[in-house]
């Protein structure tokens, strides 16, 4: 007998099938017991009336792995309107010792550090695994949107000889007796490959040795990167970001509909043109509205991003807001300056409900401009990168999006670790 997923039982009413999964919870009444069996896609209710089978069921702890053969019955009051009758159980394996926390509650009643210590168990909870399905659907949407626009997926090294962004912290590693680093981003490589395919993207882990212990920072995170050539300026990249985000949100609704319902997500509608505000105008707005002295600062603090997120919601009924024209001193050396304001850049951040989730912009593309941008620095570590520009590159730009931040904001999580499989941060290197 072939195994059937719980979500597919509706096609087998009146037939005997086999389920496989974990004993999520059981409820015992005087003459009948109900077992909830959880598989990787959903949950099924099994009705047990045989006294011997009820006695065996009562001895099994939550998370016991089972195979269950039974007849599918349509019962309106049952979960999903279906349940299994006349079951025969086979125990596959059993948990060793008590669980550190229960999974049967609608919400996990556990502190974040305890959850992270036992993530292998915690991710089995329906709410948690729904987060993973939303993330998977978002990545699928990212890929699909770019493939539709003739981008080519690339895979780039995660062991590199030099830091991608000057001033950023990196993780050094011993590479056969030579000093190397874990890659902070695929930036150099995706720019190089614009000279080959014109349009490229990558989905991969990146590493930032930034000593932050906040709810928005990770030392290892999943980055969604894209780069495209023959652009006029950064605004074309911003348009692409909007199109890609719309596809990612649509994929979540279509491919992870059950997860979206489980989490009760409010998936935003991406406007045809995401509203934007210039960096200097944003600072002036902050000063006028809050009285805080921020004009002249080179970046926005998290509190400023939250303020602007609420402002965009109020002014444009939008969950999304571009902040454009950051000072050049706050952007990596490869960022293209604004031709009309050289001290500012053709770059942007995208705020989603008051949290920065995307950074991007136009890049330098002339070899001489790179030499000038790197003046005063040792150019030797960048020689292989500069080859692409020595041999001719078109005007280009791109963006990088942090998957964990996107999912956290979509789910209303206050900490990216709540939506990250086995997070790595300042203090955690396991499990």
C-alpha positions, 0 to 999 in steps of 0.5 A, a space after each residue: 500500500 502506497 503512503 498518502 500525505 495527510 493533505 491528499 486524504 480527500 481523494 481517498 474517501 472510503 478507501 484504506 490508505 497508509 499515513 506516516 508521521 509523528 504522534 502530535 497529540 492524543 485525546 482520550 475519552 471514555 470509549 474512544 481516543 483521537 490521535 493527531 498524526 503530523 506529517 511533513 505537509 499537514 495533520 490527520 485525525 485518527 479515531 481509535 475505538 479498539 480497546 487494545 489499540 487504545 491501550 497501546 496508543 496511550 503508552 506512546 509519547 508525543 513525537 513517536 514516529 508511526 505508520 498508520 493504515 486505516 479507512 478514510 472517512 468524511 466527517 464534517 466536524 473532524 479537522 479538514 472534514 476527514 479522519 481515519 477509522 479502524 486504524 492499524 499502527 506500526 511504531 517506527 521509532 520513539 523519543 528517548 526521554 521527555 521533550 524539552 517543550 510541547 508542540 501541541 499548543 497553537 503557539 510555542 510557549 518557550 523562550 527564544 534561547 530554549 527554542 534555538 537550543 532545541 531547534 531540531 524539535 522546535 521546527 517541527 511545530 506547525 507554526 515554525 515549519 510554516 515559516 520555512 515554507 513561506 521562505 522557500 516559496 519566496 526564494 522560488 518567486 525570486 528565481 522565477 521572476 529573474 528567469 522570466 527576465 532572462 537572468 542567468 543563475 550563477 554560483 560563486 566562491 564563498 572563500 575569497 582572497 579579499 574583503 568585498 566591502 572596505 571597512 566591513 568585518 570578515 571571517 578569516 580562515 586558513 586556506 592551505 597556509 594562506 590567509 583567506 576570508 568567508 565571502 561577505 557577498 557575491 558582489 565582485 563576481 556578479 559584477 564580473 559576470 555581467 560582462 558575460 551574461 549581462 543579467 545574473 543572480 545568485 541565492 546563497 549564504 554570505 558571512 558578516 563578522 559584525 559584532 552586533 547582538 540585535 534582533 536584525 543581525 546575523 553572522 551568516 544569512 541567506 542573500 538574494 542577489 541580482 545584477 544587470 547591465 546596460 542600465 541608465 541609472 539606479 532607478 532601473 534597478 529599483 523598478 526590478 526590485 519592485 517586480 521581483 518582490 511582487 513575484 515573491 509575495 505572489 509565490 508565497 500566496 500561491 505556493 505556500 497558501 496553507 502556510 500563509 493561512 497558518 501564520 495569518 500573514 498580511 501579504 502586502 500588495 506591491 505598488 506599480 511604483 514603490 514610493 521613494 524619498 531622498 536621503 536628505 529629505 528623509 533626514 529633514 522630515 525626521 527633524 521636523 517631525 521628531 525634533 531629533 537632530 539628524 541632518 548631516 548624519 551619514 546613515 539612518 538608525 533603526 528607529 529612523 527606519 521605523 519612523 519612515 515605515 510608518 510615514 510611508 504607510 500613512 502617506 502612501 498606504 504602502 508597506 514599502 519605501 525606497 530611501 535613495 541617495 545615501 552619502 558616498 561615505 556610507 556606501 562601498 567604493 564600487 558605488 556610482 556617485 550621483 552626477 549632480 551631487 558627487 557627495 551622494 550616491 546613485 544607491 538605495 535601501 528598501 524599507 519593508 514595514 520600517 526595516 531595511 531588507 534590500 540594498 542596491 544601486 548603480 555601480 562604477 563601470 570604468 576602470 579608471 573610476 575604480 583606480 580613483 575610488 581605491 586611491 590611497 588603498 592597496 590595489 593588489 587585493 582587487 586586481 582580479 576583480 578589476 580585470 573585468 573593468 580593464 576589458 570593458 564593462 557596461 553601466 550596471 547595477 544590482 541589489 541584495 536582499 536578506 531573506 531572513 529579514 524579509 520573512 521576519 517582517 512578513 511574519 511580524 517576528 521581532 527577531 530574525 532568529 525566530 525565522 532562521 534555521 539554526 542561526 549563527 550570531 555573535 554567541 551561537 555556533 550550534 546546533 
